[in-house]
Amino acid sequence: MAGYMMSLGRVFSTGLGHSRCLMSVALACLLFTPGAVADSKALQLKQVKAAFVLNIAKFVTWPKQVYQQRPEQLLLCYYQTDPLGAAFETIRDKTVNGRHLKKVTVEDLTASARCDILLIPADAQVNLASEASQGVTWPVLTIADMTHRDTAEVFYKGALISLVRQGKRIGFAVNVLGTKKAGLKVSSELLKLATIVDSESR
């Protein structure tokens, strides 16, 4: 586990290229081991998820008007509950293309219209499903945490990206069609590392 934490440190402190940076995180995440319910292991798991969110954002381009509205701020929103807790401190004020990462919790989907990223915890996904029946019409990158599911490669149909279990590692699935409908451009470098989801559902 210490090795994976050291790898995360390199991700944030060195000048690695984006592709190598994300792969460093992906290859380091041997998380689902016996004893992972301990507080320290749970925190480490959240830190890795935080790293994934930050590094995924580096491969996404939002519509021009988003940069005009928030030229210096990249707003990460939690849907209803905080899934990262103290782990957010590992990415606080990190920058993505010159925009500083900030966080806020939103109580409903409509409030996410001001967000760049909407992180959807496992315990809030049922609530989101009922809200999202009409679809999302603004350019927010929705990321669902599906790592609580034992089945590998389970993705959440209401999200553009799902964090999923891949054996003992964390991986991610991307709804490519959904990202295009949302007006978001996802780098081909990111897609090389992702499971591609062919779904029209947002």
Buried (B, 14 or more C-beta within 10 A) or exposed (E): BEEBEEBBEBBBEEEBEEBEBBBBBBEBBBBBEEEBEEEEBBBBBBBBBBBBBBBBBBBBBBBEEBBEEBEEEBBBBBBBBBBBEEBBEBBEEBEBEEBBBBBEEBEEBEBBBBBBBBBBBBEBBEBBEEBBEEEBEBBBBBBBBBBEBEEEBBBBBBBBBBBBBBEEBBBBBBBBBBBEBBBBEBBEBBBEBBBEBEBEEB
